[in-house]
Amino acid sequence: MGDRGGPADGRGRPADDRGGPAGGRVVRDVRGAGDVRGVPARGSARVPGPGGRRPSGTAARGPAPVRSPWPAAPRAARLLPDPRLTGLGGGLFCAAVMLVFGFFDLVLFGASRTVYGVLFLPVCVLTACWVRQVDLLTAPIVVPIAFAVGLTTVADGGDGFTGALTGFVTALATEAGWLYGGTLIAGSIVLVRRIRLVRRRVAARGGRVPAAG
């Protein structure tokens, strides 16, 4: 039987009139970049089909998410220290700080009781914020004691024990406003922390806070 196509190629298959294998496709090789006629080359964009739709099997890719150059700060990171002092530790902290402030006041400001009273207020705030939850009620107790301890450095004392005691009592009476103010601040912070603690405990149990009355 005669060949239906042209002469056979080197592999024994009949060749078509275009010079290539029968039923095959013409392949062009341009400097290593193959392009099959009718088949898109690798890396080339696929032409959308009729109606602007993409061919089946291709997923539309959106723009890549923009990453922030700054890493997200961890939740545990805080700007201020957050120690947890016991009742005794809070009292020692407050008394030691007020004693140091009293000596600084004596050296730098000539034992100014106003400066001492102003420095007493932030110490009360820190003591009330840093005391442990189980020792909240100790904060309003230790701050007046610490105020009295530091006041001994700025009180006007006379000769002997009696004179020093008289000067201390006089300074304590005249600066009672700072003492009451600092104690009130510490008590208010402790009260707020106590209310928040009770609410968290009730929420953790899945109940509701009973209405007053």
MODELLER restraints for C-alpha pairs under 7 A, 6 or more apart:
rsr = mdl.restraints
at = mdl.atoms
rsr.add(forms.Gaussian(group=physical.xy_distance, feature=features.Distance(at['CA:5:A'], at['CA:14:A']), mean=6.04, stdev=0.5))
rsr.add(forms.Gaussian(group=physical.xy_distance, feature=features.Distance(at['CA:5:A'], at['CA:15:A']), mean=6.13, stdev=0.5))
rsr.add(forms.Gaussian(group=physical.xy_distance, feature=features.Distance(at['CA:5:A'], at['CA:16:A']), mean=5.44, stdev=0.5))
rsr.add(forms.Gaussian(group=physical.xy_distance, feature=features.Distance(at['CA:6:A'], at['CA:14:A']), mean=6.22, stdev=0.5))
rsr.add(forms.Gaussian(group=physical.xy_distance, feature=features.Distance(at['CA:6:A'], at['CA:15:A']), mean=5.20, stdev=0.5))
rsr.add(forms.Gaussian(group=physical.xy_distance, feature=features.Distance(at['CA:6:A'], at['CA:16:A']), mean=5.40, stdev=0.5))
rsr.add(forms.Gaussian(group=physical.xy_distance, feature=features.Distance(at['CA:6:A'], at['CA:17:A']), mean=6.07, stdev=0.5))
rsr.add(forms.Gaussian(group=physical.xy_distance, feature=features.Distance(at['CA:7:A'], at['CA:14:A']), mean=5.88, stdev=0.5))
rsr.add(forms.Gaussian(group=physical.xy_distance, feature=features.Distance(at['CA:7:A'], at['CA:15:A']), mean=5.75, stdev=0.5))
rsr.add(forms.Gaussian(group=physical.xy_distance, feature=features.Distance(at['CA:8:A'], at['CA:14:A']), mean=3.96, stdev=0.5))
rsr.add(forms.Gaussian(group=physical.xy_distance, feature=features.Distance(at['CA:8:A'], at['CA:15:A']), mean=5.26, stdev=0.5))
rsr.add(forms.Gaussian(group=physical.xy_distance, feature=features.Distance(at['CA:9:A'], at['CA:15:A']), mean=5.83, stdev=0.5))
rsr.add(forms.Gaussian(group=physical.xy_distance, feature=features.Distance(at['CA:13:A'], at['CA:21:A']), mean=6.76, stdev=0.5))
rsr.add(forms.Gaussian(group=physical.xy_distance, feature=features.Distance(at['CA:14:A'], at['CA:21:A']), mean=6.40, stdev=0.5))
rsr.add(forms.Gaussian(group=physical.xy_distance, feature=features.Distance(at['CA:14:A'], at['CA:22:A']), mean=5.90, stdev=0.5))
rsr.add(forms.Gaussian(group=physical.xy_distance, feature=features.Distance(at['CA:15:A'], at['CA:21:A']), mean=4.47, stdev=0.5))
rsr.add(forms.Gaussian(group=physical.xy_distance, feature=features.Distance(at['CA:15:A'], at['CA:22:A']), mean=4.87, stdev=0.5))
rsr.add(forms.Gaussian(group=physical.xy_distance, feature=features.Distance(at['CA:16:A'], at['CA:22:A']), mean=4.88, stdev=0.5))
rsr.add(forms.Gaussian(group=physical.xy_distance, feature=features.Distance(at['CA:20:A'], at['CA:26:A']), mean=6.66, stdev=0.5))
rsr.add(forms.Gaussian(group=physical.xy_distance, feature=features.Distance(at['CA:25:A'], at['CA:37:A']), mean=6.59, stdev=0.5))
rsr.add(forms.Gaussian(group=physical.xy_distance, feature=features.Distance(at['CA:26:A'], at['CA:36:A']), mean=6.84, stdev=0.5))
rsr.add(forms.Gaussian(group=physical.xy_distance, feature=features.Distance(at['CA:26:A'], at['CA:37:A']), mean=6.37, stdev=0.5))
rsr.add(forms.Gaussian(group=physical.xy_distance, feature=features.Distance(at['CA:27:A'], at['CA:35:A']), mean=6.39, stdev=0.5))
rsr.add(forms.Gaussian(group=physical.xy_distance, feature=features.Distance(at['CA:27:A'], at['CA:36:A']), mean=5.16, stdev=0.5))
rsr.add(forms.Gaussian(group=physical.xy_distance, feature=features.Distance(at['CA:27:A'], at['CA:37:A']), mean=6.70, stdev=0.5))
rsr.add(forms.Gaussian(group=physical.xy_distance, feature=features.Distance(at['CA:28:A'], at['CA:34:A']), mean=6.12, stdev=0.5))
rsr.add(forms.Gaussian(group=physical.xy_distance, feature=features.Distance(at['CA:28:A'], at['CA:35:A']), mean=5.78, stdev=0.5))
rsr.add(forms.Gaussian(group=physical.xy_distance, feature=features.Distance(at['CA:28:A'], at['CA:36:A']), mean=6.77, stdev=0.5))
rsr.add(forms.Gaussian(group=physical.xy_distance, feature=features.Distance(at['CA:29:A'], at['CA:35:A']), mean=6.78, stdev=0.5))
rsr.add(forms.Gaussian(group=physical.xy_distance, feature=features.Distance(at['CA:34:A'], at['CA:41:A']), mean=6.84, stdev=0.5))
rsr.add(forms.Gaussian(group=physical.xy_distance, feature=features.Distance(at['CA:35:A'], at['CA:41:A']), mean=5.36, stdev=0.5))
rsr.add(forms.Gaussian(group=physical.xy_distance, feature=features.Distance(at['CA:48:A'], at['CA:54:A']), mean=4.52, stdev=0.5))
rsr.add(forms.Gaussian(group=physical.xy_distance, feature=features.Distance(at['CA:48:A'], at['CA:55:A']), mean=6.24, stdev=0.5))
rsr.add(forms.Gaussian(group=physical.xy_distance, feature=features.Distance(at['CA:49:A'], at['CA:55:A']), mean=5.89, stdev=0.5))
rsr.add(forms.Gaussian(group=physical.xy_distance, feature=features.Distance(at['CA:82:A'], at['CA:130:A']), mean=6.56, stdev=0.5))
rsr.add(forms.Gaussian(group=physical.xy_distance, feature=features.Distance(at['CA:83:A'], at['CA:130:A']), mean=5.68, stdev=0.5))
rsr.add(forms.Gaussian(group=physical.xy_distance, feature=features.Distance(at['CA:84:A'], at['CA:130:A']), mean=5.19, stdev=0.5))
rsr.add(forms.Gaussian(group=physical.xy_distance, feature=features.Distance(at['CA:84:A'], at['CA:131:A']), mean=5.36, stdev=0.5))
rsr.add(forms.Gaussian(group=physical.xy_distance, feature=features.Distance(at['CA:84:A'], at['CA:132:A']), mean=5.07, stdev=0.5))
rsr.add(forms.Gaussian(group=physical.xy_distance, feature=features.Distance(at['CA:85:A'], at['CA:130:A']), mean=5.85, stdev=0.5))
rsr.add(forms.Gaussian(group=physical.xy_distance, feature=features.Distance(at['CA:85:A'], at['CA:131:A']), mean=4.45, stdev=0.5))
rsr.add(forms.Gaussian(group=physical.xy_distance, feature=features.Distance(at['CA:85:A'], at['CA:132:A']), mean=5.45, stdev=0.5))
rsr.add(forms.Gaussian(group=physical.xy_distance, feature=features.Distance(at['CA:86:A'], at['CA:131:A']), mean=5.86, stdev=0.5))
rsr.add(forms.Gaussian(group=physical.xy_distance, feature=features.Distance(at['CA:86:A'], at['CA:132:A']), mean=5.71, stdev=0.5))
rsr.add(forms.Gaussian(group=physical.xy_distance, feature=features.Distance(at['CA:86:A'], at['CA:135:A']), mean=6.21, stdev=0.5))
rsr.add(forms.Gaussian(group=physical.xy_distance, feature=features.Distance(at['CA:87:A'], at['CA:131:A']), mean=6.69, stdev=0.5))
rsr.add(forms.Gaussian(group=physical.xy_distance, feature=features.Distance(at['CA:87:A'], at['CA:135:A']), mean=5.32, stdev=0.5))
rsr.add(forms.Gaussian(group=physical.xy_distance, feature=features.Distance(at['CA:87:A'], at['CA:138:A']), mean=5.53, stdev=0.5))
rsr.add(forms.Gaussian(group=physical.xy_distance, feature=features.Distance(at['CA:90:A'], at['CA:127:A']), mean=5.99, stdev=0.5))
rsr.add(forms.Gaussian(group=physical.xy_distance, feature=features.Distance(at['CA:90:A'], at['CA:131:A']), mean=6.03, stdev=0.5))
rsr.add(forms.Gaussian(group=physical.xy_distance, feature=features.Distance(at['CA:91:A'], at['CA:142:A']), mean=5.00, stdev=0.5))
rsr.add(forms.Gaussian(group=physical.xy_distance, feature=features.Distance(at['CA:94:A'], at['CA:123:A']), mean=6.49, stdev=0.5))
rsr.add(forms.Gaussian(group=physical.xy_distance, feature=features.Distance(at['CA:94:A'], at['CA:127:A']), mean=6.55, stdev=0.5))
rsr.add(forms.Gaussian(group=physical.xy_distance, feature=features.Distance(at['CA:94:A'], at['CA:143:A']), mean=6.53, stdev=0.5))
rsr.add(forms.Gaussian(group=physical.xy_distance, feature=features.Distance(at['CA:94:A'], at['CA:146:A']), mean=5.69, stdev=0.5))
rsr.add(forms.Gaussian(group=physical.xy_distance, feature=features.Distance(at['CA:95:A'], at['CA:146:A']), mean=4.03, stdev=0.5))
rsr.add(forms.Gaussian(group=physical.xy_distance, feature=features.Distance(at['CA:95:A'], at['CA:149:A']), mean=6.31, stdev=0.5))
rsr.add(forms.Gaussian(group=physical.xy_distance, feature=features.Distance(at['CA:95:A'], at['CA:150:A']), mean=6.79, stdev=0.5))
rsr.add(forms.Gaussian(group=physical.xy_distance, feature=features.Distance(at['CA:98:A'], at['CA:120:A']), mean=6.90, stdev=0.5))
rsr.add(forms.Gaussian(group=physical.xy_distance, feature=features.Distance(at['CA:98:A'], at['CA:146:A']), mean=6.38, stdev=0.5))
rsr.add(forms.Gaussian(group=physical.xy_distance, feature=features.Distance(at['CA:98:A'], at['CA:147:A']), mean=6.57, stdev=0.5))
rsr.add(forms.Gaussian(group=physical.xy_distance, feature=features.Distance(at['CA:98:A'], at['CA:150:A']), mean=4.85, stdev=0.5))
rsr.add(forms.Gaussian(group=physical.xy_distance, feature=features.Distance(at['CA:99:A'], at['CA:149:A']), mean=6.53, stdev=0.5))
rsr.add(forms.Gaussian(group=physical.xy_distance, feature=features.Distance(at['CA:99:A'], at['CA:150:A']), mean=4.16, stdev=0.5))
rsr.add(forms.Gaussian(group=physical.xy_distance, feature=features.Distance(at['CA:102:A'], at['CA:116:A']), mean=6.48, stdev=0.5))
rsr.add(forms.Gaussian(group=physical.xy_distance, feature=features.Distance(at['CA:102:A'], at['CA:150:A']), mean=5.45, stdev=0.5))
rsr.add(forms.Gaussian(group=physical.xy_distance, feature=features.Distance(at['CA:102:A'], at['CA:151:A']), mean=6.68, stdev=0.5))
rsr.add(forms.Gaussian(group=physical.xy_distance, feature=features.Distance(at['CA:102:A'], at['CA:153:A']), mean=5.46, stdev=0.5))
rsr.add(forms.Gaussian(group=physical.xy_distance, feature=features.Distance(at['CA:102:A'], at['CA:154:A']), mean=6.22, stdev=0.5))
rsr.add(forms.Gaussian(group=physical.xy_distance, feature=features.Distance(at['CA:103:A'], at['CA:153:A']), mean=6.19, stdev=0.5))
rsr.add(forms.Gaussian(group=physical.xy_distance, feature=features.Distance(at['CA:105:A'], at['CA:111:A']), mean=5.25, stdev=0.5))
rsr.add(forms.Gaussian(group=physical.xy_distance, feature=features.Distance(at['CA:105:A'], at['CA:112:A']), mean=6.35, stdev=0.5))
rsr.add(forms.Gaussian(group=physical.xy_distance, feature=features.Distance(at['CA:105:A'], at['CA:115:A']), mean=6.98, stdev=0.5))
rsr.add(forms.Gaussian(group=physical.xy_distance, feature=features.Distance(at['CA:105:A'], at['CA:116:A']), mean=6.62, stdev=0.5))
rsr.add(forms.Gaussian(group=physical.xy_distance, feature=features.Distance(at['CA:106:A'], at['CA:154:A']), mean=6.13, stdev=0.5))
rsr.add(forms.Gaussian(group=physical.xy_distance, feature=features.Distance(at['CA:111:A'], at['CA:154:A']), mean=4.68, stdev=0.5))
rsr.add(forms.Gaussian(group=physical.xy_distance, feature=features.Distance(at['CA:113:A'], at['CA:154:A']), mean=6.73, stdev=0.5))
rsr.add(forms.Gaussian(group=physical.xy_distance, feature=features.Distance(at['CA:117:A'], at['CA:178:A']), mean=5.32, stdev=0.5))
rsr.add(forms.Gaussian(group=physical.xy_distance, feature=features.Distance(at['CA:120:A'], at['CA:182:A']), mean=6.75, stdev=0.5))
rsr.add(forms.Gaussian(group=physical.xy_distance, feature=features.Distance(at['CA:121:A'], at['CA:182:A']), mean=5.12, stdev=0.5))
rsr.add(forms.Gaussian(group=physical.xy_distance, feature=features.Distance(at['CA:124:A'], at['CA:143:A']), mean=6.24, stdev=0.5))
rsr.add(forms.Gaussian(group=physical.xy_distance, feature=features.Distance(at['CA:124:A'], at['CA:182:A']), mean=5.76, stdev=0.5))
rsr.add(forms.Gaussian(group=physical.xy_distance, feature=features.Distance(at['CA:124:A'], at['CA:185:A']), mean=6.97, stdev=0.5))
rsr.add(forms.Gaussian(group=physical.xy_distance, feature=features.Distance(at['CA:124:A'], at['CA:186:A']), mean=5.52, stdev=0.5))
rsr.add(forms.Gaussian(group=physical.xy_distance, feature=features.Distance(at['CA:125:A'], at['CA:185:A']), mean=6.78, stdev=0.5))
rsr.add(forms.Gaussian(group=physical.xy_distance, feature=features.Distance(at['CA:125:A'], at['CA:186:A']), mean=5.85, stdev=0.5))
rsr.add(forms.Gaussian(group=physical.xy_distance, feature=features.Distance(at['CA:127:A'], at['CA:139:A']), mean=6.47, stdev=0.5))
rsr.add(forms.Gaussian(group=physical.xy_distance, feature=features.Distance(at['CA:128:A'], at['CA:139:A']), mean=5.46, stdev=0.5))
rsr.add(forms.Gaussian(group=physical.xy_distance, feature=features.Distance(at['CA:128:A'], at['CA:186:A']), mean=5.27, stdev=0.5))
rsr.add(forms.Gaussian(group=physical.xy_distance, feature=features.Distance(at['CA:128:A'], at['CA:189:A']), mean=6.17, stdev=0.5))
rsr.add(forms.Gaussian(group=physical.xy_distance, feature=features.Distance(at['CA:128:A'], at['CA:190:A']), mean=6.01, stdev=0.5))
rsr.add(forms.Gaussian(group=physical.xy_distance, feature=features.Distance(at['CA:136:A'], at['CA:190:A']), mean=5.89, stdev=0.5))
rsr.add(forms.Gaussian(group=physical.xy_distance, feature=features.Distance(at['CA:139:A'], at['CA:186:A']), mean=6.50, stdev=0.5))
rsr.add(forms.Gaussian(group=physical.xy_distance, feature=features.Distance(at['CA:140:A'], at['CA:183:A']), mean=5.58, stdev=0.5))
rsr.add(forms.Gaussian(group=physical.xy_distance, feature=features.Distance(at['CA:140:A'], at['CA:186:A']), mean=5.58, stdev=0.5))
rsr.add(forms.Gaussian(group=physical.xy_distance, feature=features.Distance(at['CA:140:A'], at['CA:187:A']), mean=5.32, stdev=0.5))
rsr.add(forms.Gaussian(group=physical.xy_distance, feature=features.Distance(at['CA:143:A'], at['CA:183:A']), mean=6.39, stdev=0.5))
rsr.add(forms.Gaussian(group=physical.xy_distance, feature=features.Distance(at['CA:144:A'], at['CA:179:A']), mean=6.29, stdev=0.5))
rsr.add(forms.Gaussian(group=physical.xy_distance, feature=features.Distance(at['CA:144:A'], at['CA:183:A']), mean=6.58, stdev=0.5))
rsr.add(forms.Gaussian(group=physical.xy_distance, feature=features.Distance(at['CA:147:A'], at['CA:179:A']), mean=6.86, stdev=0.5))
rsr.add(forms.Gaussian(group=physical.xy_distance, feature=features.Distance(at['CA:152:A'], at['CA:168:A']), mean=6.27, stdev=0.5))
rsr.add(forms.Gaussian(group=physical.xy_distance, feature=features.Distance(at['CA:155:A'], at['CA:167:A']), mean=5.73, stdev=0.5))
rsr.add(forms.Gaussian(group=physical.xy_distance, feature=features.Distance(at['CA:155:A'], at['CA:168:A']), mean=5.29, stdev=0.5))
rsr.add(forms.Gaussian(group=physical.xy_distance, feature=features.Distance(at['CA:155:A'], at['CA:171:A']), mean=5.68, stdev=0.5))
rsr.add(forms.Gaussian(group=physical.xy_distance, feature=features.Distance(at['CA:156:A'], at['CA:167:A']), mean=4.91, stdev=0.5))
rsr.add(forms.Gaussian(group=physical.xy_distance, feature=features.Distance(at['CA:156:A'], at['CA:168:A']), mean=6.90, stdev=0.5))
rsr.add(forms.Gaussian(group=physical.xy_distance, feature=features.Distance(at['CA:157:A'], at['CA:163:A']), mean=5.45, stdev=0.5))
rsr.add(forms.Gaussian(group=physical.xy_distance, feature=features.Distance(at['CA:157:A'], at['CA:164:A']), mean=3.95, stdev=0.5))
rsr.add(forms.Gaussian(group=physical.xy_distance, feature=features.Distance(at['CA:157:A'], at['CA:167:A']), mean=4.63, stdev=0.5))
rsr.add(forms.Gaussian(group=physical.xy_distance, feature=features.Distance(at['CA:157:A'], at['CA:168:A']), mean=6.85, stdev=0.5))
rsr.add(forms.Gaussian(group=physical.xy_distance, feature=features.Distance(at['CA:158:A'], at['CA:164:A']), mean=5.19, stdev=0.5))
rsr.add(forms.Gaussian(group=physical.xy_distance, feature=features.Distance(at['CA:158:A'], at['CA:167:A']), mean=6.83, stdev=0.5))
rsr.add(forms.Gaussian(group=physical.xy_distance, feature=features.Distance(at['CA:202:A'], at['CA:208:A']), mean=6.28, stdev=0.5))
rsr.add(forms.Gaussian(group=physical.xy_distance, feature=features.Distance(at['CA:202:A'], at['CA:209:A']), mean=6.62, stdev=0.5))
